[in-house]
Amino acid sequence: MEKDLGLKEWLESQNRQYLVIVTKMDKLNQADQQRSLAAVSQIVPDPLPFSAITGRGVREIWQAITKTRQLK
């Protein structure tokens, strides 16, 4: 979305680290999940898929947060 891209550009202009979380993955079938992640990957590196319903991605998100905090 336009606002998301604006935030991405601002964060990068401020040399801030960020993570991109692709939410509501449980609402998509497997093929659509792959297409969605591929599309987001063209804009930002390593988007993290997440589903609150299934718990998909929780561990990976916490690992990414921990890794990001250790880099400071």
N, C-alpha and C positions, 0 to 999 in steps of 0.2 A: 504494500500500500504506500501511497505517497508520503504519508506522515512517518511511516517506518523508515523509508529511504532518507527522509530529511533528518531523522534522528541519527541514523547510521552515519550520514555525512558529517553531522555536527560532532558526534563522538570521535570520529576519525580526525576532524580538524582540531580537536582538543587533546589528541593523543590519548584517548581513553580506551580501555579495554572493554569489550562487550561480548556477550554470548547471544546467539540467536536460537530461540526455542520455537519449534514448530508444534503448535498445540492442536488438540482435538484429532489426533491421528487415529483414534478409535472409530471415527465417523467415516473413514475412507477404507476402501478395500485395498488389498496388497498392491495392486498395480497403480492405483491412484496415490497411495503413499509414496511409492518409488518416484512417480512423476512429480509429486509435490516437492519432495526432498531434492530431486534433480534440478527443478526450477529455482528453488531457493539457493541451492549450491552455486548457481551461475552468478548470483549477486553477492553472496557472503560465503566465506569458507566454513566448512564443518557445522552446518546447522544441526541442532539436536532435536530429534523427534520426542514428543511427550504426549502421554495420555493420562489424565487423572483417573479415568475409569479403570484402565488396565494396569496402571503403574509403570507403563513402558517409559523408559528414559530417566526415571528418578535417580538411579545409581549414577548414570553417566553425567547427569546435570550436576550432582553433588561433586563428582570427581573433577569436572571442569571448573567448578567454583573453587574447589580446594587448590587445584593447580594454578588458577589465576591469582589467588591470594598469595601463594607461595612465591610467585614471580615478583611481588612488590619488594 
